[in-house]
Amino acid sequence: MTMKIVFTPAARNHFLRAIDYIRRDKPTAAVSFRQKAEKVLLRLQDHPDSGRSLPEFPDIHYREIIITPFRFFYRVDSVKNTLPI
């Protein structure tokens, strides 16, 4: 079943700030980063367990996807069928 990706307000803010930071020096790199992030994060909808468990916190139920040089943290909410980032 396809899950819905939901950005928290803080995560959305961090993501947009990262794109703005990259854009200052290399506008084309910002576009590439955004496209890559969208592609990788959208893949989570069908493969929510594809991210790895957090190595520094193995006992919590969050996972991560690394889109160099950033880490995106998320959890699988099977009850609401969402992936809060």
Phi, psi and omega per residue, in radians:
M1 nan 2.374 3.129
T2 -1.291 2.310 3.134
M3 -1.762 2.743 -3.115
K4 -1.736 2.245 3.079
I5 -1.434 2.273 -3.129
V6 -2.236 2.014 3.073
F7 -1.430 2.282 2.986
T8 -1.237 2.778 3.103
P9 -0.982 -0.692 3.139
A10 -1.152 -0.744 -3.140
A11 -1.143 -0.715 3.105
R12 -1.076 -0.758 3.137
N13 -1.088 -0.789 3.119
H14 -1.091 -0.739 -3.140
F15 -1.094 -0.823 -3.140
L16 -1.147 -0.649 3.093
R17 -1.159 -0.654 3.101
A18 -1.103 -0.764 3.118
I19 -1.095 -0.756 3.108
D20 -1.082 -0.696 3.137
Y21 -1.100 -0.810 3.136
I22 -1.126 -0.705 -3.083
R23 -1.068 -0.526 -3.121
R24 -0.992 -0.740 -3.100
D25 -1.676 -0.641 -3.073
K26 -2.494 1.586 -3.135
P27 -0.976 -0.674 -3.128
T28 -1.201 -0.574 3.089
A29 -1.164 -0.611 3.107
A30 -1.130 -0.734 3.111
V31 -1.119 -0.777 3.133
S32 -1.082 -0.752 3.129
F33 -1.088 -0.778 -3.129
R34 -1.084 -0.787 -3.140
Q35 -1.116 -0.734 3.124
K36 -1.138 -0.762 3.127
A37 -1.059 -0.788 3.129
E38 -1.059 -0.777 -3.119
K39 -1.081 -0.832 -3.107
V40 -1.181 -0.782 -3.111
L41 -1.186 -0.646 3.105
L42 -1.147 -0.516 3.089
R43 -1.096 -0.496 3.112
L44 -1.079 -0.472 -3.116
Q45 -0.988 -0.680 -3.127
D46 -1.717 -0.264 -3.110
H47 -2.371 1.141 -3.030
P48 -1.110 -0.388 -3.136
D49 -1.618 0.163 -3.099
S50 -1.292 -0.385 3.042
G51 -1.289 2.752 -3.117
R52 -1.614 2.724 3.030
S53 -1.134 2.645 -3.134
L54 -1.211 2.062 -3.070
P55 -1.101 -0.546 -3.121
E56 -1.468 -0.210 3.107
F57 -2.386 1.183 -3.038
P58 -1.163 -0.295 -3.072
D59 -1.594 -0.120 3.109
I60 -1.714 2.794 -2.998
H61 -1.667 0.666 3.056
Y62 -1.837 2.678 3.113
R63 -2.198 2.977 3.129
E64 -2.418 2.642 2.976
I65 -2.180 2.268 3.117
I66 -1.768 2.157 3.019
I67 -2.143 1.658 -2.957
T68 -0.821 2.262 0.097
P69 -1.752 0.402 -3.049
F70 -1.918 2.701 3.055
R71 -1.993 2.315 3.063
F72 -1.928 2.152 -3.133
F73 -1.760 2.444 3.115
Y74 -2.658 2.926 3.039
R75 -2.367 2.725 3.127
V76 -1.672 2.070 3.097
D77 -1.872 1.619 -3.083
S78 -1.196 -0.461 -3.139
V79 -1.188 -0.807 -3.127
K80 -1.633 -0.063 -3.117
N81 1.019 0.760 -3.117
T82 -2.238 2.851 3.048
L83 -2.184 1.480 3.103
P84 -1.161 2.249 3.108
I85 -1.885 nan nan
